[in-house]
Amino acid sequence: MITYMFRKASRGFSPGLRRFSDLKVTEHVPESPASPRLTEQASLYVHWPYCLRRCTYCNFNKYIPKENNEDIMAKCLQRETETLLQLSQVSCITSVFFGGGTPSLAHPSTIAKILETVSKQVNLSDEAEVTLEVNPTPVGMSKLKDYHHVGVNRFSIGVQSLQDKDLKSLGRDHNSLDALQTLAEARKLCPGGVSVDIMFGRPNQTTELWSRELSEMLRVCDDHVSLYQLTLERGTQLFKQVQSGQVTMPTEEIIAEMYQCARTTLQQHGFQQYEVSNFAKNNSESRHNLSYWTGRQYIGVGPGAHGRFVPLGEGGVAREARTQTLEPDVWIREVRQRGHGTRRRIQLGHLELLEEVLVMGMRMTTGINHKHWEMFSPELSLLEIFGGSLVVQELLQSGQLILDDRGLRCSWEGLALLDSMLPVLLVELDRSFSQKLAAN
């Protein structure tokens, strides 16, 4: 059975299906007459690594600061932003996402300084989407107005649960009332620009309880919802509790029921599912995350962040995967010494780029249209790759997959089984690519 939910791509870009942050692949991307050159535009992800404490389920790259070093962190984030933008061919940043960690611990002036740094280097239009992840505590809520004032126009609220007992067991430092009040304040400031993160598959959770909780949340959220399945990660406190028998997790069958329950409930409330775990009303889709899913460039700033962009010079056509140094103290030292904390640079190759475009694109309900695929693969179409495959034909006949004049996509039922279909699609892509290469 598929593990239905995945953490946000924007969190250092770690898609859940395959670890594409480690791809070793080359890109020669043709220009599309209908869009600006792919090398000139990018989204920017800024990682704030600090939290007040670690949640019981969390294995993200986050740290509990020993002292207040926000001034140092702010200056280093500014400098690395400046350096990486200069190293790229980017002239326009289309979106900025402040993730973490807990970026709502940062002072609004820190956010302002980073946005100012971006504006000095490249074009950051007034229409650019600027998102900040917010922990819905009274402290987080108290700064929303100031964040909005300095340029944040979208809030991603980490509600996770409206059950106080669950929030406590997960190690969260807010309660349900805090979450509802933060949501209300955020909606006043950014109508149409508020996203809610909510988690399912929690210890002892049932489908009935989950359905009730969703309905309660939807009374106060009418923009955007991101669903996340709680997954056990080795080394976390929750993992140890489950291993020792202190905590019981729902079965895979119940988790599957919860996912389908959420999809149906959200649809009934007017939300459109546009990606495996994301639902929107009133055109409130996350443009930043859409840039990942459509294979666009992105620049990652901060400890452990990942990026994908074509560097200036060096031929000017090969996209690189860049990974920043993980530990904040080491990263700070490296940024001070050379302007950035890039630990690893890998030049990407064409086949693996296509694999990424395929896997990321298939997460979306619209899938991959022919014109978009042709931007990355002008010599090998979707129909050539998948049209003649007997295995793919079985998926098409079962109704899980659709390949037509629009492109390649999952059906509503098939999207829940995406993880089981992707290996088949990847094998066919690799086979077709190898045959094309041999023929040339």
KOLDRENTOR-660031 format. One line per 10 residues: number of its first residue (from 1); their letters; for each residue y, z, x of C-alpha. Coordinates in nm, 4 decimals. Example, Ala and Ser with C-alpha at 12.3 -4.5 7.8 and 13.67 -1.06 7.14 Angstrom:
BEGIN
1 = AS = -0.4500/0.7800/1.2300; -0.1060/0.7140/1.3670
***
This chain:
BEGIN
1 = MITYMFRKAS = 0.0000/0.0000/0.0000; 0.3508/-0.0768/0.1164; 0.5766/0.2000/0.2408; 0.8434/0.1060/-0.0061; 1.1638/0.2429/0.1345; 1.3333/0.2011/0.4663; 1.6194/0.3788/0.6352; 1.9500/0.1964/0.6393; 1.9673/-0.0991/0.8674; 2.3099/0.0207/0.9600
11 = RGFSPGLRRF = 2.1742/0.3349/1.1265; 2.1520/0.1801/1.4702; 1.9693/-0.1073/1.3019; 1.6145/0.0094/1.2676; 1.4477/-0.1922/0.9953; 1.1308/-0.0322/0.8731; 0.8935/-0.3253/0.8639; 0.8898/-0.4162/1.2304; 1.0804/-0.2806/1.5277; 1.3102/-0.5770/1.5730
21 = SDLKVTEHVP = 1.5437/-0.3699/1.7878; 1.2943/-0.4431/2.0675; 1.2490/-0.8167/2.0144; 1.2417/-1.0213/2.3302; 1.3553/-1.3511/2.2075; 1.6564/-1.7090/2.2437; 1.8853/-1.8302/1.9952; 2.0503/-2.1691/1.9702; 2.2271/-2.1446/1.6378; 2.3902/-2.4609/1.5055
31 = ESPASPRLTE = 2.7170/-2.4386/1.3238; 2.7157/-2.4689/0.9491; 2.9902/-2.6950/0.8127; 3.0425/-2.4463/0.5294; 3.0915/-2.1327/0.7385; 3.2734/-2.0165/1.0533; 3.0799/-2.0239/1.3770; 2.8252/-1.7457/1.3839; 2.9403/-1.6374/1.7285; 3.2991/-1.5731/1.6153
41 = QASLYVHWPY = 3.2245/-1.3143/1.3489; 3.0356/-0.9853/1.3594; 3.0009/-0.6534/1.1868; 3.0573/-0.3310/1.3797; 2.8412/-0.0197/1.3618; 2.9829/0.3042/1.5061; 2.7385/0.5877/1.5649; 2.8586/0.9476/1.5437; 2.5679/1.1447/1.6932; 2.6536/1.5002/1.5922
51 = CLRRCTYCNF = 2.5320/1.7174/1.3044; 2.5794/2.0844/1.2266; 2.2024/2.1225/1.2002; 1.8900/1.9101/1.1796; 1.7238/1.8470/0.8441; 1.3516/1.9277/0.8226; 1.2523/1.5598/0.7833; 1.4924/1.4007/1.0300; 1.4012/1.2319/1.3581; 1.7193/1.0259/1.3928
61 = NKYIPKENNE = 1.9237/1.0208/1.7099; 2.1420/1.3227/1.6344; 2.2473/1.6312/1.8248; 2.3892/1.9757/1.7565; 2.7017/1.9966/1.9752; 2.7261/2.2943/2.2104; 3.1038/2.2739/2.2090; 3.3800/2.0804/2.0381; 3.4146/1.7617/2.2394; 3.5526/1.5389/1.9649
71 = DIMAKCLQRE = 3.8459/1.4283/2.1778; 3.6125/1.3063/2.4522; 3.3784/1.1396/2.2023; 3.6686/0.9679/2.0256; 3.8075/0.8265/2.3523; 3.4641/0.7025/2.4602; 3.3948/0.5374/2.1237; 3.7320/0.3653/2.1528; 3.6631/0.2486/2.5053; 3.3143/0.1183/2.4310
81 = TETLLQLSQV = 3.4431/-0.0614/2.1215; 3.7093/-0.2271/2.3322; 3.4651/-0.3219/2.6082; 3.1926/-0.4682/2.3867; 3.4407/-0.6681/2.1812; 3.5786/-0.8132/2.5049; 3.2264/-0.8952/2.6243; 3.1505/-1.0811/2.3018; 3.2838/-1.4080/2.1636; 3.3874/-1.2318/1.8464
91 = SCITSVFFGG = 3.7364/-1.2943/1.7095; 3.6850/-1.1340/1.3682; 3.5133/-0.8142/1.2531; 3.4042/-0.8522/0.8906; 3.2903/-0.4933/0.8294; 3.2777/-0.1545/1.0002; 3.0196/0.1145/0.9281; 3.0517/0.4712/1.0557; 2.7007/0.6203/1.0549; 2.5244/0.9067/1.2183
101 = GTPSLAHPST = 2.4533/1.1867/1.2595; 2.7230/1.3128/1.0292; 3.0361/1.1017/1.0785; 3.2165/1.3032/0.8102; 3.2336/1.5801/1.0728; 3.4732/1.3605/1.2704; 3.8449/1.4133/1.2208; 4.0117/1.1341/1.0192; 4.2341/1.0646/1.3211; 3.9204/0.9705/1.5179
111 = IAKILETVSK = 3.8295/0.7111/1.2536; 4.1875/0.5848/1.2595; 4.1870/0.5458/1.6383; 3.8647/0.3429/1.6374; 3.9908/0.1119/1.3626; 4.3165/0.0713/1.5532; 4.1203/-0.0215/1.8660; 3.9326/-0.2891/1.6700; 4.2558/-0.4299/1.5278; 4.4102/-0.4576/1.8740
121 = QVNLSDEAEV = 4.1154/-0.6583/2.0056; 4.0221/-0.8848/1.7147; 4.1140/-0.9649/1.3579; 4.0249/-0.6863/1.1143; 4.1553/-0.8065/0.7807; 4.2737/-0.5881/0.4968; 3.9720/-0.7116/0.2993; 3.7203/-0.5919/0.5602; 3.4683/-0.3408/0.4279; 3.5008/-0.0071/0.6102
131 = TLEVNPTPVG = 3.2239/0.2390/0.5213; 3.1829/0.6038/0.6144; 2.8679/0.8075/0.5569; 2.9592/1.1412/0.4011; 2.7659/1.4642/0.3829; 2.8604/1.6007/0.0373; 2.9692/1.9474/0.1446; 3.3026/2.1065/0.0512; 3.4262/2.0262/0.4040; 3.3216/1.6629/0.3713
141 = MSKLKDYHHV = 3.4861/1.6317/0.0314; 3.8102/1.7879/0.1539; 3.8588/1.5032/0.4032; 3.7844/1.2076/0.1737; 4.1500/1.1450/0.0915; 4.2448/1.1437/0.4600; 3.9582/0.9075/0.5469; 4.0705/0.6738/0.2725; 4.4295/0.6932/0.3954; 4.3333/0.5763/0.7467
151 = GVNRFSIGVQ = 4.1397/0.2732/0.6208; 3.7985/0.3738/0.4838; 3.7401/0.1855/0.1581; 3.3734/0.2609/0.0939; 3.1861/0.5905/0.0983; 2.8103/0.6288/0.1379; 2.7266/0.9748/-0.0003; 2.4077/1.1408/0.1269; 2.3130/1.3143/-0.1982; 1.9340/1.2893/-0.1325
161 = SLQDKDLKSL = 1.8478/1.5147/-0.4283; 2.0046/1.6890/-0.7252; 1.7460/1.9664/-0.7121; 1.8835/2.2671/-0.5237; 1.5352/2.3907/-0.4361; 1.4494/2.0570/-0.2757; 1.7798/2.0387/-0.0910; 1.7126/2.3791/0.0601; 1.3574/2.2881/0.1655; 1.4851/1.9643/0.3215
171 = GRDHNSLDAL = 1.7357/2.1603/0.5285; 2.0415/2.0042/0.3661; 2.3654/2.2038/0.3820; 2.4928/2.1125/0.0352; 2.3852/2.1857/-0.3217; 2.3788/1.9697/-0.6330; 2.7235/2.0864/-0.7494; 2.8729/1.9949/-0.4100; 2.7168/1.6496/-0.4399; 2.8472/1.5851/-0.7910
181 = QTLAEARKLC = 3.1981/1.7018/-0.7011; 3.2031/1.4855/-0.3876; 3.0884/1.1844/-0.5877; 3.3623/1.2378/-0.8459; 3.6324/1.2632/-0.5773; 3.5021/0.9576/-0.3899; 3.5013/0.7493/-0.7076; 3.8652/0.8394/-0.7738; 3.9635/0.7188/-0.4268; 3.7378/0.4119/-0.4036
191 = PGGVSVDIMF = 3.6467/0.2862/-0.7510; 3.3656/0.0362/-0.7068; 3.3184/0.1448/-0.3463; 3.0850/0.4425/-0.3615; 2.7174/0.4328/-0.2685; 2.4665/0.7112/-0.3315; 2.1631/0.7789/-0.1134; 1.8809/0.9441/-0.3038; 1.5338/1.0251/-0.1753; 1.1962/1.0215/-0.3459
201 = GRPNQTTELW = 0.8441/1.1164/-0.2433; 0.9635/1.4696/-0.1745; 0.7208/1.7641/-0.1549; 0.5635/1.8478/-0.4936; 0.7764/1.5852/-0.6676; 0.6365/1.4154/-0.9794; 0.7300/1.0870/-1.1436; 0.8540/1.2739/-1.4520; 1.0862/1.4957/-1.2476; 1.2051/1.1927/-1.0505
211 = SRELSEMLRV = 1.2861/1.0006/-1.3697; 1.4926/1.2900/-1.5052; 1.6787/1.3291/-1.1762; 1.7629/0.9578/-1.1650; 1.9015/0.9677/-1.5173; 2.1198/1.2660/-1.4271; 2.2519/1.0938/-1.1168; 2.3309/0.7717/-1.3026; 2.5651/0.9613/-1.5315; 2.7990/1.0067/-1.2354
221 = CDDHVSLYQL = 2.7252/0.6998/-1.0231; 2.8041/0.3509/-1.1455; 2.8528/0.1495/-0.8258; 2.5668/0.1427/-0.5794; 2.2390/0.3256/-0.5214; 2.0178/0.3282/-0.2118; 1.6651/0.4600/-0.2582; 1.4771/0.6087/0.0332; 1.1193/0.7185/0.0459; 1.0756/1.0434/0.2359
231 = TLERGTQLFK = 0.8374/0.9634/0.5203; 0.6749/1.2121/0.7541; 0.7879/1.1754/1.1137; 0.6055/1.3391/1.4013; 0.7941/1.6200/1.5672; 0.9903/1.7164/1.2563; 0.9687/2.0554/1.0898; 0.8437/1.8958/0.7678; 0.5617/1.7200/0.9518; 0.4451/2.0510/1.0934
241 = QVQSGQVTMP = 0.4641/2.2152/0.7500; 0.2479/1.9439/0.5960; 0.0004/1.9525/0.8833; -0.0396/2.3287/0.8446; -0.0877/2.3052/0.4674; 0.2350/2.4866/0.3790; 0.3739/2.1805/0.2031; 0.2044/1.9166/-0.0124; 0.3344/1.5609/-0.0321; 0.2864/1.3239/-0.3294
251 = TEEIIAEMYQ = -0.0009/1.0740/-0.3052; 0.0637/0.7081/-0.2271; -0.0161/0.6206/-0.5881; 0.2483/0.8623/-0.7194; 0.5019/0.7332/-0.4671; 0.4332/0.3780/-0.5877; 0.4898/0.4932/-0.9459; 0.8196/0.6553/-0.8447; 0.9428/0.3361/-0.6848; 0.8628/0.1267/-0.9899
261 = CARTTLQQHG = 1.0091/0.3951/-1.2158; 1.3358/0.3834/-1.0193; 1.3534/0.0030/-1.0311; 1.3018/0.0009/-1.4074; 1.5448/0.2872/-1.4736; 1.8188/0.1347/-1.2598; 1.7718/-0.2035/-1.4242; 1.8022/-0.0432/-1.7681; 2.1338/0.1086/-1.6579; 2.2721/-0.2312/-1.5580
271 = FQQYEVSNFA = 2.2027/-0.2164/-1.1852; 2.0819/-0.5309/-1.0125; 1.8324/-0.4900/-0.7304; 1.9521/-0.7071/-0.4445; 1.7324/-0.5696/-0.1649; 1.4095/-0.3708/-0.1338; 1.5874/-0.0364/-0.1576; 1.9391/-0.1233/-0.2752; 2.0869/-0.1636/-0.6231; 2.4399/-0.2526/-0.7281
281 = KNNSESRHNL = 2.6675/-0.2957/-1.0299; 3.0005/-0.4753/-1.0570; 2.9656/-0.6673/-0.7286; 2.9449/-0.3473/-0.5217; 2.6783/-0.4696/-0.2783; 2.7104/-0.3457/0.0806; 2.8579/-0.6395/0.2682; 2.7887/-0.4656/0.5970; 2.4153/-0.4351/0.5360; 2.4028/-0.7875/0.3951
291 = SYWTGRQYIG = 2.5226/-0.9082/0.7343; 2.2068/-0.7616/0.8900; 1.9774/-0.9079/0.6267; 2.1281/-1.2543/0.6645; 2.0913/-1.2598/1.0429; 2.4585/-1.2283/1.1350; 2.5881/-1.0805/1.4587; 2.6578/-0.7100/1.4863; 2.7974/-0.4891/1.7598; 2.6651/-0.1350/1.7990
301 = VGPGAHGRFV = 2.8928/0.1324/1.9477; 2.7970/0.4909/2.0278; 2.4893/0.6735/2.1611; 2.1667/0.4930/2.0754; 2.3360/0.2156/1.8775; 2.1901/-0.1361/1.8785; 2.3731/-0.4671/1.8779; 2.3036/-0.8379/1.8560; 2.5657/-1.0823/1.9712; 2.6287/-1.3803/2.1969
311 = PLGEGGVARE = 2.8116/-1.2567/2.5094; 3.1080/-1.4387/2.6542; 3.0089/-1.6776/2.9310; 2.6483/-1.6929/3.0531; 2.6003/-2.0217/2.8690; 2.7541/-1.8937/2.5498; 2.4602/-1.9738/2.3183; 2.1913/-1.7090/2.3693; 2.2104/-1.3989/2.1554; 2.1362/-1.0665/2.3204
321 = ARTQTLEPDV = 1.9780/-0.7504/2.1884; 2.1710/-0.4595/2.3351; 2.0727/-0.0935/2.3215; 2.3126/0.1845/2.4112; 2.2123/0.4964/2.6049; 2.0600/0.7535/2.3705; 2.1798/1.0971/2.4862; 2.5501/1.1613/2.4091; 2.6270/1.3414/2.7365; 2.4730/1.0640/2.9479
331 = WIREVRQRGH = 2.6335/0.7981/2.7288; 2.9756/0.9614/2.7727; 2.9334/0.9605/3.1506; 2.8368/0.5929/3.1549; 3.1241/0.4891/2.9280; 3.3682/0.6719/3.1524; 3.2249/0.5020/3.4591; 3.1944/0.1419/3.3396; 3.3449/0.1128/2.9940; 3.0191/0.1007/2.7983
341 = GTRRRIQLGH = 2.6832/0.2732/2.7755; 2.4547/-0.0284/2.7406; 2.1143/0.0773/2.8675; 1.9255/-0.2457/2.8000; 2.0111/-0.6134/2.7507; 1.7442/-0.8558/2.6350; 1.8132/-1.2245/2.5873; 1.6664/-1.3320/2.2574; 1.4454/-1.6362/2.2095; 1.4260/-1.8795/1.9186
351 = LELLEEVLVM = 1.0894/-1.7906/1.7632; 1.1565/-1.4193/1.7421; 1.5017/-1.4867/1.6022; 1.3361/-1.6847/1.3228; 1.0907/-1.3999/1.2703; 1.3806/-1.1622/1.2264; 1.5649/-1.3941/0.9895; 1.2435/-1.4248/0.7869; 1.1654/-1.0537/0.7694; 1.5221/-0.9451/0.7008
361 = GMRMTTGINH = 1.5858/-1.2257/0.4518; 1.2732/-1.1530/0.2517; 1.3992/-0.7976/0.1897; 1.6611/-0.9470/-0.0418; 1.5761/-1.0395/-0.3976; 1.7377/-1.3792/-0.3418; 1.5185/-1.4337/-0.0382; 1.6120/-1.7139/0.2005; 1.7658/-2.0337/0.0725; 1.7034/-2.3626/0.2476
371 = KHWEMFSPEL = 2.0589/-2.4102/0.3710; 2.0678/-2.0634/0.5276; 1.7339/-2.1173/0.7031; 1.8548/-2.4522/0.8350; 2.1436/-2.2781/1.0118; 1.8867/-2.1102/1.2355; 1.6059/-2.3682/1.2229; 1.7383/-2.7241/1.1735; 1.4168/-2.8755/1.3090; 1.1624/-2.6815/1.1011
381 = SLLEIFGGSL = 1.2176/-2.6280/0.7287; 1.0760/-2.3598/0.5007; 0.8712/-2.6248/0.3184; 0.7246/-2.7553/0.6449; 0.6265/-2.4051/0.7549; 0.4917/-2.2597/0.4314; 0.4383/-2.5491/0.1900; 0.1016/-2.6580/0.3282; -0.0489/-2.3159/0.4004; -0.3547/-2.2280/0.1905
391 = VVQELLQSGQ = -0.2934/-1.8558/0.2361; 0.0672/-1.8900/0.1227; -0.0511/-2.1042/-0.1687; -0.2619/-1.8097/-0.2853; 0.0463/-1.5862/-0.2826; 0.2412/-1.8497/-0.4743; -0.0335/-1.8881/-0.7347; -0.0626/-1.5113/-0.7762; 0.3068/-1.4998/-0.8656; 0.3983/-1.2649/-0.5815
401 = LILDDRGLRC = 0.5841/-1.5310/-0.3840; 0.8133/-1.8169/-0.4895; 0.8851/-2.1328/-0.2884; 1.0996/-2.3870/-0.4710; 1.4203/-2.5877/-0.4481; 1.6199/-2.2669/-0.3981; 1.4148/-2.1416/-0.1045; 1.1586/-1.8692/-0.0325; 1.1637/-1.5309/-0.2059; 0.9488/-1.2588/-0.3600
411 = SWEGLALLDS = 0.9010/-1.2223/-0.7322; 0.9965/-0.8906/-0.8941; 0.6356/-0.7757/-0.8632; 0.5974/-0.9221/-0.5150; 0.8956/-0.7391/-0.3679; 0.7037/-0.4117/-0.4009; 0.4241/-0.5688/-0.1946; 0.6467/-0.7250/0.0698; 0.4890/-0.5325/0.3560; 0.1468/-0.6823/0.2833
421 = MLPVLLVELD = 0.2829/-1.0391/0.2633; 0.4963/-1.0405/0.5754; 0.2056/-1.0609/0.8252; 0.0842/-1.3738/0.6460; 0.4289/-1.5340/0.6551; 0.4806/-1.4441/1.0196; 0.1464/-1.5975/1.1200; 0.2394/-1.9224/0.9464; 0.5818/-1.9265/1.1100; 0.4336/-1.8680/1.4562
431 = RSFSQKLAAN = 0.1702/-2.1382/1.4016; 0.4216/-2.3966/1.2837; 0.6639/-2.3139/1.5635; 0.3913/-2.3496/1.8282; 0.2774/-2.6825/1.6832; 0.6349/-2.8143/1.6825; 0.6839/-2.6994/2.0395; 0.3599/-2.8667/2.1520; 0.4539/-3.1920/1.9766; 0.7809/-3.2042/2.1662
***
